[in-house]
Amino acid sequence: MNPGVADAALEGGSAPVGPRRGRLGRPSWPLTILMIAASLTVLVPLYFTIVMAFKSPAQIGSGSGLEFPSPIVWDNFARAWEMVGFGRSLMVTALITVFSVAGAIVVCSMVAYAIARNWHRRAYKVAYIYLLSGLFVPFTVLILPLIKLTAMLGIDGPVGVTLIHIVGGIAFNSLLYIAFLRSIPLELEESARIDGATTWQVFWRVIFPLLGPMNATVGIFAFLGAWNDFLLPQMMIANPELQTLPVVQQLFQGEFNTEYNLAFASYLMAMVPTLIAFVFAQKWVMSGVMRGAIK
């Protein structure tokens, strides 16, 4: 019983009706206002993108851009699809993204497992510091040597872009995996080794299934990095038939004018796969971030 209620009953007074709200139960108005302001920074540009994608050039020039289109122009999506060869570029972008995500999950989890389970060895500690140092090197410093190297190897195309995405994410993704692996009990691996499992079998049959939340976290980061990448495909892929969506969308911007309605229709179509991927993976992403942050 609440001490305040018991004292009131003993003194013959009336007990307070209903629970009293403590300090933790009070609404935090500054935090609420901050969250609303943060949401508007996303919702307002998204609303602007949607309404612009359904307008005609005359409607765009006659208003501020925030008015709802009347009438709605559905033809913008078909014209944008044909103008840039959206289907072909979508397939190229999807292939680069899928292989980048799969490669990032497999390669980075194996690197992190090797470091986390051999932390007592000096060489692996040095490798960990080496990965940390890679986070402080700007990508713009490395891009020209990487382009030269891929050209020498004959993979200056979608294959080279995919490999650079995988290798370039090892530093950050491995750190996420290492933090997560430290929360997995070693007893699980010891039990598997007693049953005769090799290191390879322990990783794939015991450890890797437990990495589901972190796989989703790394996967969504790799997905966004590969899907939205503009600089690397533009500089590495010379064949216009193999260009990705972010690069071909430059066609909407001419020397003297920009077809905003077609550009925003194309942006909206390119944004749909990203939203779908995040909606399905958000639960795993949050779980992986929280478990990786708490040992």
C-alpha positions in Angstrom: 0.0 0.0 0.0 1.1 3.5 -0.7 2.6 5.1 2.5 0.6 8.3 2.0 -2.7 6.3 1.7 -1.8 4.2 4.8 -1.1 7.4 6.9 -4.3 9.0 5.8 -6.3 5.9 6.8 -4.7 5.7 10.2 -5.3 9.3 10.9 -9.0 9.0 10.0 -8.6 11.2 7.0 -9.7 10.6 3.5 -7.2 8.9 1.2 -6.5 10.5 -2.1 -8.4 9.1 -5.0 -6.4 7.9 -8.0 -2.7 7.6 -8.5 -0.5 10.7 -8.2 1.8 11.4 -11.2 5.4 11.6 -10.2 8.1 13.6 -11.9 8.8 10.9 -14.4 5.2 10.8 -15.4 5.0 14.5 -16.3 5.0 15.2 -20.1 8.3 16.8 -21.2 7.1 19.7 -23.4 10.6 20.7 -24.6 11.2 17.2 -25.7 7.9 17.0 -27.4 8.5 20.2 -29.3 11.9 19.0 -30.3 10.5 15.8 -31.7 7.8 17.6 -33.6 10.5 20.0 -35.1 12.7 17.0 -36.0 9.7 15.3 -37.7 8.9 18.3 -39.7 12.4 18.4 -41.2 11.6 15.0 -42.8 7.8 15.4 -43.4 7.9 18.8 -45.1 10.5 17.8 -47.8 8.7 14.5 -48.3 5.4 16.3 -48.8 7.1 18.8 -51.2 8.5 15.8 -53.2 5.1 14.2 -53.4 3.1 17.2 -54.5 5.8 18.3 -57.0 5.8 14.8 -58.6 2.1 15.1 -59.4 2.1 18.7 -60.9 2.4 20.0 -64.4 5.1 22.6 -65.3 2.4 25.3 -65.4 1.3 24.4 -61.8 4.9 24.5 -60.6 5.5 28.0 -62.0 2.2 29.5 -60.7 2.6 28.8 -57.0 4.9 28.4 -54.1 5.3 24.6 -54.6 3.4 23.6 -51.5 -0.1 23.7 -53.0 -1.7 20.3 -53.6 -1.9 19.6 -57.4 -5.2 20.1 -59.1 -5.6 18.3 -61.3 -3.2 15.5 -60.5 -0.8 14.7 -63.4 -0.1 10.9 -63.4 1.7 11.0 -66.7 4.9 12.4 -65.0 5.8 8.9 -63.8 5.5 7.3 -67.2 7.5 10.1 -68.9 10.2 9.9 -66.2 10.4 6.1 -66.5 11.0 6.3 -70.3 13.2 9.4 -70.3 16.0 7.9 -68.2 15.5 4.2 -68.9 14.3 3.8 -65.4 13.8 0.0 -65.6 17.3 -0.7 -66.8 19.0 1.6 -64.3 16.8 0.2 -61.5 18.0 -3.3 -62.3 21.6 -2.3 -62.3 21.2 -0.4 -59.0 19.3 -3.3 -57.5 22.1 -5.8 -58.4 24.8 -3.6 -57.1 22.8 -3.0 -53.9 22.0 -6.7 -53.3 25.5 -7.9 -53.7 26.9 -5.0 -51.7 24.5 -5.9 -48.8 25.3 -9.6 -49.0 29.0 -9.0 -49.2 29.0 -6.5 -46.3 27.1 -8.9 -44.0 29.3 -12.0 -44.8 32.7 -10.3 -45.0 32.3 -7.9 -42.0 30.8 -10.5 -39.7 33.7 -12.9 -40.4 36.3 -10.1 -39.8 34.6 -9.1 -36.6 34.3 -12.7 -35.4 38.0 -13.3 -35.9 39.0 -10.1 -34.0 36.5 -10.5 -31.2 37.4 -14.2 -30.5 41.2 -13.5 -30.7 41.4 -10.3 -28.7 44.1 -11.8 -26.5 46.5 -11.8 -29.5 48.5 -8.7 -30.3 48.0 -9.0 -34.1 44.3 -8.8 -33.8 44.4 -5.8 -31.5 46.5 -4.1 -34.2 44.0 -5.0 -36.8 41.2 -3.5 -34.7 43.2 -0.2 -34.4 43.8 -0.4 -38.1 40.1 -0.6 -38.8 39.5 2.4 -36.4 42.0 4.5 -38.3 40.2 3.7 -41.6 37.2 5.6 -40.3 39.2 8.9 -40.3 40.4 8.7 -43.9 38.1 10.8 -46.2 36.7 8.7 -49.1 37.5 11.5 -51.5 41.2 11.0 -50.9 40.9 7.3 -51.8 38.5 7.5 -54.8 41.0 8.3 -57.5 43.6 5.6 -56.5 40.7 3.1 -56.3 39.5 4.1 -59.8 43.0 3.6 -61.2 43.3 0.2 -59.5 39.9 -1.1 -60.7 40.8 0.1 -64.2 44.1 -1.9 -64.1 42.2 -5.0 -63.0 39.5 -4.5 -65.6 36.6 -4.2 -63.2 35.9 -0.5 -63.6 32.1 -1.0 -63.8 29.3 -2.3 -61.6 31.5 -5.1 -60.3 34.2 -2.6 -59.1 31.5 -0.4 -57.5 30.2 -3.4 -55.6 33.6 -4.5 -54.4 34.5 -1.0 -53.2 31.2 -0.7 -51.3 31.9 -4.0 -49.5 35.6 -3.1 -48.7 34.8 0.5 -47.9 32.3 -0.6 -45.2 34.5 -3.1 -43.4 35.8 -0.5 -40.9 32.5 0.8 -39.6 30.5 -2.5 -40.0 33.1 -4.6 -38.3 33.0 -2.3 -35.2 29.3 -2.8 -35.0 29.7 -6.6 -35.2 32.5 -6.6 -32.6 30.4 -4.8 -30.1 27.6 -7.2 -30.7 29.7 -10.4 -30.6 31.1 -9.5 -27.2 27.5 -9.9 -25.8 27.3 -13.5 -27.0 28.4 -16.0 -24.3 31.4 -18.1 -25.1 29.8 -21.1 -23.6 27.7 -21.6 -26.7 30.8 -22.0 -28.8 32.5 -24.2 -26.3 29.5 -26.6 -26.3 29.6 -26.8 -30.1 33.3 -27.5 -30.0 32.8 -30.3 -27.5 30.4 -31.9 -30.0 33.1 -31.8 -32.6 32.3 -28.7 -34.5 35.1 -26.8 -36.3 35.6 -23.1 -36.2 33.9 -22.7 -39.5 30.9 -24.7 -38.4 30.7 -22.8 -35.1 30.5 -19.5 -36.9 27.9 -20.5 -39.5 25.7 -22.8 -37.3 25.9 -21.1 -33.9 27.2 -17.5 -34.2 25.8 -16.3 -37.5 22.1 -17.1 -36.7 22.5 -15.1 -33.5 23.7 -12.1 -35.5 20.2 -11.5 -37.0 19.6 -8.1 -35.5 23.1 -6.8 -36.3 22.8 -8.3 -39.8 19.7 -6.2 -40.3 21.5 -3.1 -39.0 24.5 -3.5 -41.2 22.3 -4.5 -44.1 20.2 -1.3 -44.0 23.3 0.8 -43.8 24.9 -1.0 -46.7 21.6 -0.8 -48.6 21.4 3.0 -48.2 25.0 3.5 -49.1 24.8 1.5 -52.3 21.4 2.6 -53.4 22.0 6.3 -53.0 25.6 6.4 -54.1 26.2 9.0 -56.8 29.9 9.8 -56.8 31.4 6.3 -57.2 29.2 5.1 -60.1 29.5 8.4 -61.9 33.3 8.2 -61.9 33.8 4.5 -62.4 31.0 3.4 -64.8 31.7 4.8 -68.3 29.0 2.8 -70.1 25.7 4.8 -69.9 23.8 1.5 -70.3 25.1 0.4 -67.0 24.6 3.5 -65.0 22.7 3.6 -61.7 19.6 5.6 -60.8 21.2 8.5 -59.0 23.5 9.2 -62.0 20.9 8.9 -64.8 18.5 11.3 -62.9 20.8 14.1 -63.9 19.1 14.1 -67.2 16.2 16.1 -65.8 18.5 19.0 -65.2 19.4 20.9 -68.4 21.7 23.8 -69.1 18.9 26.4 -69.1 16.0 24.7 -67.4 15.0 21.8 -65.1 12.0 19.6 -65.5 11.1 19.5 -61.8 7.9 17.5 -62.2 9.7 14.6 -63.9 12.7 14.9 -61.6 10.6 14.6 -58.5 8.5 11.8 -60.0 11.8 9.9 -60.6 13.0 10.7 -57.1 9.8 9.4 -55.6 10.0 6.1 -57.6 13.6 5.6 -56.5 12.7 6.3 -52.9 10.0 3.6 -52.7 12.4 0.6 -52.4 14.3 2.3 -49.6 11.2 3.0 -47.6 10.0 -0.6 -48.0 13.4 -2.0 -46.9 13.4 0.2 -43.8 9.8 -0.6 -42.8 10.6 -4.3 -42.9 13.9 -4.0 -41.1 13.4 -1.2 -38.6 12.6 -3.6 -35.7 15.8 -5.6 -36.3 17.8 -2.3 -36.8 16.8 -0.9 -33.4 17.4 -4.2 -31.7 20.9 -4.5 -33.2 21.8 -1.0 -32.3 20.7 -1.4 -28.7 22.3 -4.8 -28.2 25.5 -3.7 -29.8 25.7 -0.6 -27.6 25.2 -2.5 -24.3 27.6 -5.2 -23.4 
